[in-house]
Amino acid sequence: MAFEILDQGMIARQPSTGPDAVAACSRCVVTGDGGLVCSFAVQEALGQNDFKQVIVRSEDGGGTWTKPAYLWPNLHDDFAHIGSISQAPDGTCFITGIHIPIDEPGESFWREETQGIKQNAMFWASSADQGLTWTDPTPIVLPAPGSAEAPGALTVTRDGTWICCYSPYNTFDPAVEVDRNRVVYLRSTDQGASWTHGTMLRFDDAGSTAAEAWVVELADGRLLGACWHIAPHGKPDYPNAYALSHDGGLTWTPTRSTGTLGQSISLTALADGRALMVYNQRQHGDPGIRLAVARPTDEDFGVEADELVWKAEVRTQSDTSGDHDEWQDYSFGEPAVTVLPGGALLVVFWLIQPDVRGIGYVRVR
């Protein structure tokens, strides 16, 4: 095996009912003093429009964690916030994601009739003190029709460029035409004051769509973008997709297959030039979280290892297929991986398993 499992456990345990019964979108960063900060969002039920962003901290390498601390509680009645933490080269922490207006308590952010997300916008917030205090969320207006699905974190490159991405989704309005056959990048060279945009990934199958898109800067300065490539209903699954940029995100190579059949993904750059991609597997083989190591080129993703690092007891809550259309029955998801001091890897993810729910982790080497 390429990976040795060192230990696994829970970062946060959620109750079976209540406003924080479901946790999602967990991501971690290592602070300048070696501590860990993990962001995630809590909600009452999958699909409910009541995301509340929280932060937990560990000062012992992930052995113990603080209780969740809510961010922006003054906004909880008006907006749902769900985002991902990241860290700039200068140590500044960011949370980037989506915020959705709340019109009625208990409403859903999803509409089956349009397969759409309630009209939203993206946001960013920052912390200059290793995640202890945060600015209020600053909106990012979407540059094209549709809503954003954006669990990927903001990347601040070594030259100071900000770049993030999102997958366009339908809204509640069937009259809004959305170009869903792509992943959109957002790029800022003035610290978020203004943004340019373009297409990071584009698919040959015009009926296919994207989700769970990420972008990171590799050790050599190239940008790597990847996503869950979703086939039209009834077609065989597509492998995850990727592309590279050699000019800071202005242009991208043609979209290619990673060769990995999976769902939600996230990316982390390694110091030796390779990349880590951690992803869900609900439909092919053992259900759980897989971790891949790749050395991507313009023509090939260059997978060097790809192994199951956490096995789920159940692939879905009610034994459904695990297709994208049945996402409200998922029992785990949205994995992310962080390189720890000393070289171990911390994989975090949300889970709703028969005996436990919350944010889980597995530490590997």
C-alpha positions in Angstrom: 0.0 0.0 0.0 1.1 3.6 -0.7 -0.5 4.9 2.5 -0.2 3.8 6.1 -3.3 4.5 8.2 -2.0 6.1 11.4 -5.3 6.8 13.2 -8.9 7.9 12.6 -11.7 9.4 14.7 -14.0 12.4 15.0 -13.3 16.1 14.9 -16.9 17.0 15.8 -19.9 14.8 16.7 -23.3 16.1 15.8 -26.7 15.4 17.5 -29.3 13.3 15.6 -31.7 16.2 15.5 -31.7 19.9 15.9 -30.3 23.0 14.0 -26.8 21.5 13.9 -27.6 17.9 13.2 -25.7 17.8 9.9 -22.2 19.0 9.3 -20.6 19.6 5.9 -17.7 21.0 4.0 -14.9 20.4 6.4 -11.4 21.9 5.5 -8.3 22.4 7.6 -5.2 24.6 7.6 -2.0 24.5 9.6 -1.3 27.9 11.4 2.1 29.5 11.8 2.4 28.1 15.3 1.7 24.6 14.2 -1.9 24.5 15.3 -4.9 23.3 13.2 -8.0 25.3 12.3 -10.9 23.4 10.7 -13.9 25.1 9.1 -17.2 23.5 8.4 -20.9 24.4 8.2 -23.8 22.9 10.2 -27.5 22.7 9.3 -30.7 21.0 10.4 -31.0 18.6 7.5 -29.4 18.0 4.1 -31.0 20.4 1.6 -32.2 22.9 4.3 -31.3 26.5 3.7 -29.8 27.2 7.1 -26.0 26.7 6.8 -24.1 28.2 9.7 -20.3 28.5 9.4 -18.3 27.3 12.3 -14.6 27.0 13.3 -12.8 24.4 15.6 -9.2 24.4 16.6 -6.6 21.9 17.7 -3.3 22.6 19.4 -2.1 19.0 19.7 -2.0 18.0 16.1 -5.6 17.0 15.8 -5.9 14.8 18.9 -8.4 17.0 20.6 -10.6 19.9 19.2 -12.4 22.8 20.7 -16.1 23.1 20.6 -17.5 24.7 17.4 -17.5 28.5 17.4 -20.1 30.2 15.1 -19.1 32.8 12.7 -21.4 35.8 11.9 -24.3 34.8 14.2 -25.8 38.2 13.4 -26.5 37.0 9.9 -27.9 33.6 10.6 -31.6 34.7 10.2 -31.0 36.4 6.8 -28.3 34.4 5.0 -27.0 30.8 4.9 -23.2 30.7 4.7 -21.1 27.6 3.7 -17.5 28.0 2.8 -14.0 26.5 2.9 -10.9 27.7 4.8 -7.6 28.2 3.1 -4.3 30.0 3.8 -2.3 32.5 1.8 1.5 32.4 1.6 1.7 35.3 4.2 -0.4 33.3 6.7 -3.7 35.2 6.2 -6.6 32.8 6.4 -9.6 33.0 4.1 -13.1 31.4 4.0 -14.7 31.4 0.6 -18.0 29.9 -0.4 -21.6 30.7 -1.1 -24.3 32.7 0.8 -28.0 32.2 0.1 -30.7 34.5 1.2 -33.2 33.0 3.7 -36.9 34.0 3.1 -38.6 31.4 5.3 -37.3 29.4 8.2 -37.0 25.8 7.3 -37.0 26.3 3.5 -34.9 24.3 1.1 -32.1 25.7 -1.0 -32.9 23.1 -3.7 -35.8 22.8 -6.1 -36.4 19.4 -7.8 -38.5 20.8 -10.6 -35.6 22.9 -12.0 -32.7 20.8 -10.4 -31.7 24.2 -9.1 -30.1 26.0 -6.2 -31.8 29.1 -4.8 -30.2 32.2 -6.4 -27.1 32.9 -4.5 -23.7 34.7 -4.6 -20.2 33.8 -3.5 -18.4 35.5 -0.6 -15.0 35.8 1.0 -13.8 36.7 4.5 -10.4 36.9 6.0 -8.5 36.5 9.3 -5.2 38.1 10.1 -4.8 36.3 13.4 -4.8 32.6 12.5 -8.5 32.2 12.4 -9.3 33.7 15.8 -11.3 36.7 14.4 -12.8 37.2 11.0 -14.0 40.0 8.8 -17.6 40.1 7.8 -18.4 38.3 4.5 -17.7 40.3 1.4 -20.1 39.3 -1.5 -18.7 38.2 -4.9 -21.4 38.9 -7.6 -21.7 36.0 -10.0 -20.6 36.9 -13.5 -23.0 34.7 -15.4 -26.7 33.6 -15.1 -27.3 30.8 -12.5 -26.4 29.9 -9.0 -22.9 28.8 -7.7 -22.0 25.5 -6.3 -18.6 26.3 -4.7 -17.1 24.1 -2.0 -13.5 24.7 -3.3 -11.3 27.0 -1.3 -9.7 30.3 -2.4 -6.1 30.0 -3.6 -3.7 33.0 -3.1 -0.8 32.4 -5.4 2.8 33.3 -4.6 2.5 36.4 -6.7 -0.6 37.6 -4.8 -3.3 36.6 -7.3 -6.5 35.4 -5.8 -8.3 32.6 -7.7 -11.3 30.4 -7.0 -13.9 28.6 -9.0 -17.5 27.4 -9.1 -19.9 25.1 -10.9 -22.9 26.9 -12.4 -26.3 25.5 -11.4 -29.8 26.2 -12.4 -31.9 28.5 -10.1 -35.5 28.2 -9.0 -36.5 30.1 -12.1 -37.0 27.8 -15.2 -36.7 30.8 -17.5 -33.0 31.4 -16.5 -30.8 29.7 -19.0 -27.5 28.5 -17.4 -24.4 27.3 -19.1 -23.8 24.2 -16.9 -21.3 22.5 -19.2 -18.3 24.1 -17.5 -16.5 25.3 -14.4 -16.0 29.1 -14.0 -12.9 30.6 -12.5 -12.9 34.0 -10.7 -9.6 35.8 -10.5 -8.6 39.0 -8.6 -5.3 40.9 -8.7 -6.5 43.6 -6.3 -7.2 41.6 -3.2 -10.9 41.0 -4.0 -11.9 44.5 -4.9 -12.7 43.4 -8.5 -12.9 40.1 -10.3 -12.4 38.8 -13.8 -13.7 35.4 -14.9 -13.5 32.7 -17.6 -13.9 29.0 -18.2 -11.6 26.7 -16.3 -13.0 23.4 -17.4 -15.3 22.6 -20.5 -16.7 19.2 -21.4 -17.1 17.6 -24.8 -20.5 16.1 -23.8 -22.8 19.1 -23.9 -25.2 17.4 -21.5 -22.7 16.8 -18.8 -22.1 19.1 -15.8 -19.7 19.8 -13.0 -19.7 19.9 -9.2 -17.1 20.1 -6.3 -14.5 22.1 -8.4 -11.2 23.1 -6.9 -8.1 25.0 -8.0 -4.6 25.0 -6.4 -1.1 26.4 -7.3 1.5 23.7 -7.8 5.1 24.0 -6.6 6.3 25.1 -10.1 3.6 27.8 -10.3 1.2 26.1 -12.6 -2.5 26.1 -11.5 -4.3 22.8 -11.4 -8.1 22.7 -11.6 -10.3 19.6 -11.2 -13.9 18.6 -10.6 -16.5 15.9 -10.3 -17.6 15.5 -14.0 -21.3 14.4 -13.9 -22.7 12.4 -16.8 -26.3 13.0 -18.1 -28.9 10.8 -16.4 -28.7 7.3 -17.8 -25.2 7.6 -19.2 -22.1 5.8 -17.7 -20.2 7.8 -15.1 -17.4 10.0 -16.3 -14.0 10.1 -14.6 -13.1 13.3 -12.7 -11.8 16.1 -15.0 -8.8 18.4 -14.8 -7.0 21.1 -16.6 -3.8 23.2 -16.1 -2.9 26.8 -16.4 0.6 28.1 -17.2 -0.2 31.8 -16.9 -1.8 32.3 -13.5 -5.3 31.3 -14.6 -5.8 33.4 -17.6 -5.9 30.5 -20.0 -6.3 26.7 -19.5 -5.3 23.6 -21.3 -8.0 21.4 -22.8 -10.1 19.5 -20.2 -8.9 15.9 -19.7 -9.8 12.9 -17.6 -8.0 12.2 -14.4 -8.8 8.5 -14.9 -10.4 8.3 -11.4 -14.0 7.4 -11.2 -15.3 9.3 -8.2 -17.5 12.1 -7.0 -16.7 15.0 -4.7 -13.0 15.9 -4.9 -10.5 18.3 -3.4 -6.9 19.2 -4.2 -3.7 19.9 -2.2 -0.3 20.8 -3.7 2.8 19.0 -2.5 6.2 20.6 -2.1 7.8 18.2 -4.6 5.5 19.3 -7.5 2.9 16.6 -7.2 -0.7 17.0 -6.2 -3.0 15.1 -3.8 -6.6 14.5 -4.9 -9.0 13.1 -2.3 -12.4 12.0 -3.5 -15.6 10.1 -2.6 -16.4 6.7 -4.0 -20.1 5.7 -3.5 -20.8 3.6 -6.6 -17.7 1.7 -7.8 -16.1 -0.8 -5.4 -15.9 -0.3 -1.7 -17.7 2.9 -0.5 -15.5 5.5 1.2 -12.8 8.1 0.8 -9.9 7.5 -1.7 -6.7 9.4 -1.8 -4.6 9.8 -5.0 -1.1 11.2 -5.7 -0.6 12.6 -9.1 2.1 14.4 -11.2 -0.1 16.1 -13.8 1.0 17.2 -17.3 -1.0 18.8 -20.0 -1.8 15.4 -21.5 -2.0 13.1 -18.5 -3.0 13.4 -14.8 -0.1 11.1 -13.9 -1.7 9.1 -11.1 1.1 7.4 -9.0 -1.1 6.0 -6.2 -4.9 5.8 -5.6 -6.1 3.9 -2.5 -9.1 3.7 -0.2 -8.1 5.4 3.1 -11.5 5.3 4.9 -14.2 2.7 4.3 -17.9 3.7 4.9 -20.2 1.3 6.7 -23.0 2.4 4.4 -22.7 4.1 1.0 -26.0 6.1 1.4 -28.4 6.6 4.3 -31.3 4.6 2.6 -29.5 2.3 0.2 -30.0 4.5 -2.8 -27.7 4.4 -5.8 -25.4 7.3 -4.8 -26.2 9.2 -8.0 -25.9 13.0 -8.0 -29.7 13.2 -8.2 -29.9 11.4 -4.8 -27.5 13.7 -3.0 -29.9 14.3 -0.1 -29.5 10.7 0.9 -25.6 10.7 0.9 -24.0 9.3 4.1 -20.5 10.9 3.7 -18.8 13.5 1.5 -16.7 16.5 0.7 -13.3 15.2 1.7 -10.2 17.4 2.0 -6.6 16.7 2.8 -4.0 18.8 4.7 -0.3 18.2 4.9 0.7 18.2 8.6 4.1 19.2 10.1 6.2 16.1 9.8 4.7 15.0 6.6 1.6 13.1 7.7 -1.7 13.8 5.8 -4.9 14.7 7.5 -8.1 13.7 5.6 -11.3 15.2 6.8 -14.9 14.6 5.7 -18.5 14.8 6.8 -20.4 11.6 7.6 -23.8 10.3 8.6 -23.2 6.7 9.5 -25.4 4.3 11.5 -23.7 5.0 14.8 -22.1 8.5 14.4 -22.5 11.7 12.5 -20.4 14.8 12.2 -16.9 15.5 10.9 -14.5 12.6 10.7 -10.8 12.3 10.0 -8.2 9.8 9.1 -4.5 10.5 9.4 -2.2 8.7 6.9 1.5 8.6 5.9 
